[in-house]
Amino acid sequence: MMWAARRARRSATACWPCSVSTSGSRYADRHTAHITKTYGSTVSMEVYVFADPAPDGRVSRIEETTLMLQGADTDRDIGSAR
């Protein structure tokens, strides 16, 4: 999520959680990100997060995938880390 805000430069980003689940030591989350880019165009993405915690409570591994709900074809990788 933070990557999307950085790439969009001074944009507004809002997230609404859809569902959160824990199973044993695994964490799963689904939320929707609504991004307004600098020049006013908008992107909405559904984000799926899967994480494993480390023994000290921090995240040791995270996997994230996105599904674009609204936006231009050029925005498809807005949430990708490079």
Stockholm file with secondary structure:
# STOCKHOLM 1.0

chainA/1-82         MMWAARRARRSATACWPCSVSTSGSRYADRHTAHITKTYGSTVSMEVYVFADPAPDGRVSRIEETTLMLQGADTDRDIGSAR
#=GR chainA/1-82 SS CHHHHHHHSSCEEEEEEEEEEEETTEEEEEEEEEEECTTSCEEEEEEEEEEEECTTSSEEEEEEEEEEEESCGGGTTTTCCC
#=GC SS_cons        CHHHHHHHSSCEEEEEEEEEEEETTEEEEEEEEEEECTTSCEEEEEEEEEEEECTTSSEEEEEEEEEEEESCGGGTTTTCCC
//
